[in-house]
């Protein structure tokens, strides 16, 4: 855990306060000054490499769990419109490579933020607590584990579509409730609570996956 | 003083190359037919032959002197000289000998039954010559390029080529290699369903959730896309790279051959006779798309046999295949988190969607009639041409595609560790850390696979390589980071590094089913008398692009900050710029590179002054901000 925390805080430093290192670097193409994090050189317009930013910064969003999917899509599309390799088909190899790096970083940010679980996981990580992955013995909240096991046991006994749909609906309702609680936890800066709830959300997502498998089996 | 050049708008494309054409074509390289199209100002023209035919049959006949005949003429030779004619070669792209078994049925290929060198790539015996699918596909591409050049009366060197969305890395690479052999610069490999969506989206102004159902000759693809304001976002894709209209031909041929067996007893068929049977199967399929019943004569060997088939019998023969496509549709939709009710439209692509059972099954599943306003045989080429224009002249549309299959590494016990999940937007890069298993272990073998199954053997092997030179450490102490990178063409590159020692390993990845670089070079050399010229020309073009980039950069810098320079300093830089301009006009690559280098040196002091100024200004900004807090 110590190691994980250290690497997280390093990430934080790079991400949140780039000012400590350098605020200006030389453009690779015209060698003039470019503010770190700017996409195109203000002088020669050459595309720059991706800066060390967190996913929210990269998309120009505030760190906030509640996210509008419409806004997320729009900022992502706007940035891809400028940075996607398709915009650089006739350019020099260096520009093509940088555009690929930029587009890759954008995709990473978008994919992480658009999904509730991944976004929660990432935010907890960003704020210095690690979410425990499954199989880890350190689950402090025994009730999460017991609940998850009970749900799985219940799933194995199901053999009709009707029962499965009831369970699916229940899991869905619970997932929505947890997501709501996670949002509240982040709002009140209760990171540890958010972390615990995120672990629960992980189990619920797994449960939904398994329900999907059972549904496919019942259909076949 | 030399004229301080015309100063262009920064970032704008500059000097044009009068010797070089900017024409870029769109190519649909299909299993059964191929199509070439060109777009200008968003208006697409599908290029036709003298007989007004747009479709070029993807069939190649080899003359005794080795020259290739492609298209209609080759198709006509298929029955009379089946030994020297190849069809459906796309089914073998990026495939190994053992894969042929999974393609099922009797195959119309004369396969060389052993590996050549390290590569497991399939090789065919055609009229006594050994050819790879890459070379045969290159011949088809050359014919399409020729058609475009004749039509446009200009040299065409650039193309967007479409591939099935469900093509794996080896199949994509094989396609790109074929283009290279044909002397075509691939601007982008675009997924066929995405190209079709582009054609529909731009033409019909479609918005919302769309499904593209693409049943070609040898491949089945389904993509779920979200269309909005010029953005084509692929959300999920699925399919079967070995399922298509060819399978319908096979089903009919098998049916006829089993009837024949009842009449004549067991008769061994040569690959030429299989070709004839398949051709008969295809004729029957095409006929039963319109007619309710038909009668065919199968001429194989010395005993012709007569067969009748009704539409209903035909539909029973192909029902398992058609049901499979609908099942895949359902899985992809659910995978993306949707159900049929969310879908606003279904686009039908590929000649096989003309079969009534296919059309009806898709309509039944979605609950409405699919769109087929654009000719399903041409829609992919139309999309490819639109994208070719967008890439060369700029555009506001945006294609965002995904990886069709998960990418992973073999771990202990033959299990697969997934590194990149399927349906991840591309380009993407992901790293995974591994460690050593034994004390002092100095090498590690890395096996890259593609697919969704848990065991290595059930997935597709892409490449194997060894990571050597790991410094001696205790077991578990080394940190080996393997990075997977998928570019916008959907092509994978793998690199590996050992973290604790900081040694970055250059790894040579030998594709399991690809051509080695040496083999590729040799083929390039053999196939083009002017291969050397071609490579030189490419290098020259690259040098010119780079020179223009440098000129553009210095011009912009001068425009912004020339007050930092004395008149003499400005003149010195101007001289070097003149030199670059002179060299760009010529054809000597080393001269151009030298001039660019000199320009770079001459602007060093200028760059330092600009940086000093920039940092001073930035620091002023920070202290003001700090005061504000």
Interface residues (C-beta under 8 A of the other chain):
Chain A: X19 X23 X24 X26 X27 X29 X30 X31 X32 X33 X34 X35 X40 X41 X43 X44 X45 X46 X77 X80 X81 X84 X85 X86 X87 X89 X90 X91 X92 X93 X94 X95 X100 X103 X104 X107 X108 X110 X111 X212
Chain B: X10 X11 X13 X187 X188 X231 X233 X334 X387 X390 X391 X392 X394 X396 X398 X399 X400 X424 X425 X426 X427 X428 X429 X485 X487 X488 X542 X545 X546 X549 X550 X552 X553 X554 X556 X557 X559 X560 X561 X603 X604 X606 X607 X610 X611 X613 X614 X615 X617 X618 X619 X622
